[in-house]
Amino acid sequence: MSETSRHSRRSLLRVGAAGGAAFAGGLLLPGAARATAPHPTAPTAPTVPPTTAPGTPTLPAPRSERTAGSALRPFGRHLAYGADPSRQVVVSWQVPAAVTAPFVRLGLQPGDLGAPLPAEVRTLVSQLSWQHPVEDQPLIKPTTVTQYYLHAQVDQLIPDTTYYYAVGHQGHDPAGAGGRPGDVASFRTAPAPGRGAAFTFTAFGDQGIGYNATATGNLIAGLDPAFHLHMGDLSYANSGGSGKTDDAYDARLWDSFFVQNDHVAARTPWMVAIGNHEMEPWYGGDGYGGVRARFTMPDNAWSQSTGIYSWRYQNVGLISLDGNDVCFNTPANLDHTKGKQKKWLDARLAALRADPGIDFIVVYLHQCTYSTCHDNGAELGAQQDWAPLFDKHQVDLVLSGHNHVYERTDPIRAGKATRKVASGDTVNPVKDGTTYVVAGGGGGGLYKFPASDTYLGHETRNDSPVPMVVSDRSGHEQTVKVGWSRVRYTGYCLVAVDVTPAAGGAPARMEVRSVTEDGTAVDRVTVQRG
């Protein structure tokens, strides 16, 4: 993969015990703070000379004399949790050109940040010859677009603690005189497993760039969740989405995507799944080189695809899947894991269900296992390969995007609804089966249903079967009438899940809500086991 630097998160250099003690003091659990160091294959920026001679008092330099580093402002910050969100956080961002010694500083007060922790540089080089830029290029046209993605993975943090942080590099230190309001952001680690209180997380897919995408992002900020799940099709830089090299693509749309979401993602960890528009075939055989450069998700599967991983937040076990692996209607990466993802999924679901500290299992992915929206249809490959495993291990909730609408099913087992669950009702996954939610109204252009909308306050009484379209492995479409499409809403919205642990004899529960851009409720259902 010549266009992008290769890297292995398993082999990253780490700050050892001495470095952690020097940085942190009382900020960390006993042990070592760790952060990614620049990868050996990452390009090295030229050293910037000092602006003053040794011993000269440090004063702000005139604008004409400031170092190149001071003009290169970081942008597009986004956080992610590690597999243990009570102790592990990844801080990621971009810079507009190569910089020297990028770092993150953390502290318990915004005005008292610790020593720099080094960041890894992942450089992504994209040829202009295979792009279709959406904006005019300069008269002296470059032949490539080079993007610099930085990642600092920090662990041994203290659970249930608010940390303040800032990112920088040589020539730009937000803890010094060049700092500006807004340079310092914050995040909160999760409570230790078994010690948590109620929390909320949000989810949507298919966001893109624009005013509706901004509105749903602002809604996340207003809800202030513990974390956000993004179910793929993030920026639409690859607007074709077929996973083929003739797709229309503009790499710099990713810059706009990260800037658009900085005010939310710099505070709230975003855990991403891979959509078909993240298949960028110019970056390696599976087309995921761009995803690997831009994001750092928990690395606990056999691969480093970023989209296949498992983690836990208090009493909820979460699994992200790569739906392109089972996608018949966009087959560029069909069967690319050669059955490994299915085997891994079976083992992870079994482990989570056997864990007495896990009340709920939530699976999130891009493609829709079940949906009646015909634009992308439902995914027969997911119904055949994964739905039986969801039944086997009593998965509580499956979230997806792909279709740009909101839809909730009745609980399903073996492909059929077990009972009707209207808005406001409670579902018991042990007896009833798995609830499937499509939340693809994150900001991309809306799709349509073949039947009328029916949602909270606008319910219809027509229970006639609704046609579902699926593509078989050969690409031929089939239409099947189904009776499980309970709530349908054509509009922009996100899902908010309020999780309440068991207390005082009351069982744990999840209230799953759909909320529009202006906060109007579209749907609400309670998931409660037992």
Beta strands, then each sheet from edge to edge (+ up, - down):
strand 1: 75-81
strand 2: 89-95
strand 3: 103-107
strand 4: 117-118
strand 5: 120-127
strand 6: 144-154
strand 7: 162-168
strand 8: 185-188
strand 9: 199-204
strand 10: 227-230
strand 11: 270-272
strand 12: 309-313
strand 13: 316-320
strand 14: 360-364
strand 15: 397-400
strand 16: 406-409
strand 17: 412-413
strand 18: 416-417
strand 19: 426-427
strand 20: 435-439
strand 21: 466-471
strand 22: 477-482
strand 23: 485-489
strand 24: 493-500
strand 25: 509-516
strand 26: 521-527
sheet 1: 1+ 2- 6+ 5-
sheet 2: 4+ 3- 7+ 8-
sheet 3: 11+ 10+ 9+ 24- 25+ 26- 19-
sheet 4: 12+ 13- 14- 15- 20- 16+ 23-
sheet 5: 17+ 18-
sheet 6: 21+ 22-
end
